[in-house]
């Protein structure tokens, strides 16, 4: 083992060396993370249309009937996402879109969620263009309005909200360059600390 006299000057050099290593690692990893996100980045479009179930609630049991209908929200959502609805929806699509998508593909694009404490089911469709997402969400909700009463005869009336247009679709770009840059920078910071500590320990202090 080599005896090294550690002076304030030596300590200052070690500290600055560690800072430089950490900064370089942070910048390098952040740059790599940002470039990776930019390479993988793509934009999808999400269209949303709601459907609502209603019933003629009367008498002393009205509150119980409303709650029962609310509790069926998950069931309605699963029906909306089913292959049966996707199969009917596919036939409602314009031919130019229908020939590009199978029943399974349409089903995988649909996400339905009941809105808490309501009889509304929120239906989202994500696709590569605004036109496709809006056409499919309209077809799916139209098909669901036909299929739900067949699966749940007690559903009552189904009301559909306004039809979606391509202009209503929301664009969603993923992955986020900013997020991946920050993640890369954080990873680089930790790596730089470990590297700087290891190098300093083995070359300067031991």
BELMO-V384991 format. One record per helix or strand of 2 or more residues. SS is the DSSP state (alpha for helix, beta for strand). FROM is the first residue (numbers start at 0). TO is the last residue. If there is no record, write none. Layout:
{{SS,FROM,TO} {SS,FROM,TO}}
This chain:
{{alpha,7,39} {beta,41,53} {alpha,61,70} {alpha,72,79} {alpha,82,91} {alpha,94,97} {alpha,102,108} {beta,109,113} {beta,119,126} {alpha,129,150} {alpha,152,154} {beta,156,159} {alpha,165,167} {beta,169,173} {alpha,176,204}}
